[in-house]
């Protein structure tokens, strides 16, 4: 006989076993999704670090270029009749 108040069937606990089985399947699915998300997060972290290193290098290159341009400008101010290549 069924006990409808708590949703259980007295036939060897089949309903409870089915719910446990469903819960286990859902837990396995969530575990798989969490693993994929963790992998994506680690990939994003790695890409971000690589991009930041690249941008830092570009900043250094721009600083060097600025120094060269400043030197060229100072040369032109001091020697207006000569080009930078002639010096």
Secondary structure, 3 states (H helix, E strand, C coil): CEECCCCEECCCCHHHHHHHHHHHHHHHHHHHHHHHHHHHHHHHHHHHHHHHHHHHHHHHHHHHHHHHHHHHHHHHHHCCCCCCCCC
